[in-house]
Amino acid sequence: MTAASTVRNRKVRIVTGGVLATAALAGCSAGTEGTPYPVETAATAASQSAKAAQLPQRPADISLEGVNLCEVFPQVQLDALKITSAPRQGPSEDGPTCVFDADGAEPVHAYHVRAVPADLQEWITGARRKNSMTTEPKTIGGYPALTNHRAAGDPADCETLVGVARGQTLAVQTFAITRGKLTQPQLCDMSVHAADLALQTLKARN
């Protein structure tokens, strides 16, 4: 090996080491397309476990099998939620979905009600948990629930997840169609309220 090649190899090792050191100091890992995401720490894992501990035991199973989600809100509830259009089937990639549009007046928004074939725990410590999302434990109608929304950015939606049965979660997501008019707390309050109404209907039918 020549003296010149030895110098070049040393330079490569130094540069590579500098990159690794920078990544370690940043506390991030490279995600898809080089986008950094926070590394899960022991404190993060403890925080998620604490959230799980705050959830109540499910009082009884409510099966979502065969439920027509477009009928979870009776007319009086549709009026209360300001739903002005006929419910319509939505995309079903994550389970059967019905869309309820509140488009009669500003701010225009919509509710997506889904029957997700997954345990609520998946959003806390399982495969559906994302570091980019903020989850908060709730109790809705005696059932364990979570609100789930992006931790930062322009408020666009908030999802309420209710663990209605083993391997089944009722998801009610509120979308802001008119942007800039609804705050994140408002979107979450609307989502929780709609989830509570839907749960009341489901409980009455079981």
N, C-alpha and C positions, 0 to 999 in steps of 0.2 A: 504494500500500500504506500502511495506517495505521500509526502508531507502535505501537499495541497488537498488531497482527498481526505486526509485525517482532519484538517481544519474544517472542511465542508461538513463532515459528519458531526463534528462537535457543534457547529452552528445549527444543524438540523435538530440535534438533541436539545439544545438550549431553547430554540424557538418553540419546539413541541412542549417542553416542560413549562414554558411561560404560558401557553394556551391552557394547559391542564390546570395550572395554578390559578389562572384567571377564572376558569369555570368553577373551581372549588370554592374560591372566595365569593363568587356570585351566588352560590348555593342553589344553582339551577341545573336542570338537565336538558339536553336538547330533545325537543319533541318533534312532531312531524314538520317537515320543511324547515328545520332549524329553529322553530319557535321555542323559547325557553318556557318551562313551567316549574313551579315550586316543587322541591323534593319533599316528600312526606317525612316529617320528623317525629320523634317520640311524643313531643307535645301535641302535634296534630292528631296522632292516633289516639292519645288520651282524651283530647277534646271530642273526637267522634264517639268514643266509648261513653263519655259523659252524656252526650246527646241521646244515645240509645237508652241510657239508664233513666232518662227523664220521661220516656214514653210509657203510657199505661198499658196494661194487659188488655188484649182485645176481649170485650165482653161476650161476643158470639161471632161466629162466621156468617158473613153475608156473601153468598156466591154471586158473581157477576156473569156466570155462564147463562147464555141465552137471553140476557137483559137487553132490551132495546134502549140504548142510551139516549135516543132522541125523545124518549118519554119520561126522563127522570125529573123533569120540571112540569108540574101541572100548570094550567093557564094562569092561576093566581101568582105563581112563582115566576112565570115568564114575564108577567107584567111588572112584578117587583124588580126583576133584573133588567127591565127595559129592553127585553128581546122583542124586536119588531119584525123580524123575518122568520119564515118557516125554518125549523131545524133541518139540517142537511148532513148527509154522511160526509165524513172527512177522510183524510189519508189514514190508512190502517197499518202502517209499517210497525208501529209499537203497540198494536192492539186495536180493536174496534173503536171508532171515534165518531162523535157527533159534534157538529159546529153550531153554535147559537150566536147569531149576529145581533148586536145592539147598535143599529145604524140609523135610528130615527132622528137622532140629535147628537150634537157634539158634546163631549168627545166620543167619537166612534170607537167601539171596542168589540171584542168577541170572546166567547168562552169555548174552549175545546174540552170536551169530556171524553176520557179514554178509560178503557178497561185494560190495564197492563198486566200481563202474566208474569209478575215478579213480586217477591217479598219486599215490604217497605224497607227492611234492613239493607237491601241492595244499594239504596241511596246514601246510607250512612257509612257502612264499612265494606260494601260489596263492589261489584263491577260497575255499577252505575254512579258511584261517587266521583265527583270531579272537583279538583282543587280550585277551578275557576268559578265554582258555584257556592252560594251561601245557603246552607240548610238550617232551619230553625225548627225544633220540636214543638208540636202542638197536640192538643187533645180536642177532637171534634166529635161531638155527640157520644163521648165516652170512648172513642176509638183513637188509636195511635195515629199521628199524622205529622207531616212535615210541610213547611213552605220551602220552595226551592227557586232560587233566582240567581242571575249573574251578580258576581261580587262588585263589579264596577261597570261604568259605561252608562249610556243613555238608557233609562228605564224603558223596557219594551214589553216585558211580560213577567208574570209570576205564576208558579205552579204550586198547587196544593195536592199533596199525596196522602191518601188515607188507606191504611192497611186493613182492608175489610175482611180478608180471609187469608189462609195460608197460600202463598204463591199468587195472590191477587191483590192488586192495588188500584183504587179508584183515583184517577188523576183529573184535576180540573184546572186548566191553564187559562189565565186571562191575558189577552193580547191587546196592547194599545195600538189601534189602527191609526188614530189621530195622534201623532207623535208630539211630545213636549207638553201635553196637557195633564197627564196623570203621573204622580210620583210613584216611586217604588213601594212605599208603604200603602198607598191607595190601591195599587194593583194587587198587592198581597191580601189586603183586607177584602177586596172584591172576590178574589179567588177563594179565600177561606169561607166567605159567606155563601158563595155558590156551591162549594163542596158540602157545606152543612145542609143546605136545602136538598141537594141530590141525595145525601145520606139519609135524610128524613124520609124521602120517598122510598128508598131501598129498604129501610127498616120496616116501613109500614107494609111492604109487600111480602116480607118474610115471616 
